Amino acid sequence: MTLPLLRRLAGQTPPLTITSAEEIATIEILMLAGHLDATLAAPVIAADGTRSRVATVHGVTRLGHWMLLHAPLPPVRRTSNFKV
């Protein structure tokens, strides 16, 4: 999911606020790889014990843009009703 998220973020105008726990985990990976410039807020723990976290994406780095140019595109799924 890292490259699809990187592609999606590269097509949007920063700053972007991300609240999805799954996407924040992926943003952490992209930050560690040097592909994203982002800020992670400290987790907030609600009274019921649930945790929430916010990431602010400031932009895709030069390395991130390079990766998007050189990474293979995902395979195209072809569905067909034709039988050979």
N, C-alpha and C positions, 0 to 999 in steps of 0.2 A: 504494500500500500504506500510505500514511501515515494516512489516515482509518480504515481497518479496524483498524490497530494501535492508534490512539488510542482507538477505541471499545472494543477488547478490554481495554486497560490501564485505562480508566475503570471497567470493571466488576469489577476485582479490587482487593483490599486491599493497599496498599503497606506496606512497601517490597517491590519486586519485583526479582529478579535476572534479568538477561537476558544470555545468552551467545551467541546466534545472531549471526553477523557481519552478516547481512542486516538483522535487526531492530535491531542496534546502529546501523547506518548510518541507518536510518529514525528511530531515537530522536534521533540527532544533528540531523536535519532538524527534528523536532518541537521539540527544545530551542531551536534557532535561531529558530524561528517563535514561540516563547514559549508553546507549548502544553503542555509537560511540564517538571516539576521533576525533574531526574535528575543523577546523578553518573557520569562515565565514568572508569574506572580506566585507568592507563597500560597500553599493550600489553605483554604478556609474551611474550618470544621464547624458545622451547624450544631444546634442544640441536640438534634436527634442523632448525631454522630456521623452524618454523611459528610463527605469531603468534596469540595469543588475547587477547581483550579482554572485560571485564565492564562492564555498565552496571547501575546501581541506580536504579530509578524510584521517586521519593519521592511522586509524585502528579501529577495533571492540574491545570494552572493554571486560573484563572478564564477566561482567554482560550481555553484548550483546551475547557472546558465550553461556552463560548459557541459555539465552532466546531462542536461536536457537535450543539448545538441548531439551528444555522442551516445546516449543510451539507446538501446534498441526499443522500438515501439512495441507495445503489447500485441500479441497475435490477434488477428481478426478472426472472430468466430463466424463461421459460415454455416448457416442452417439451410437445408434444402429438403424439399419433399420429393425430389427426383430419385429414382432408384436406377442403378446401373445394372 
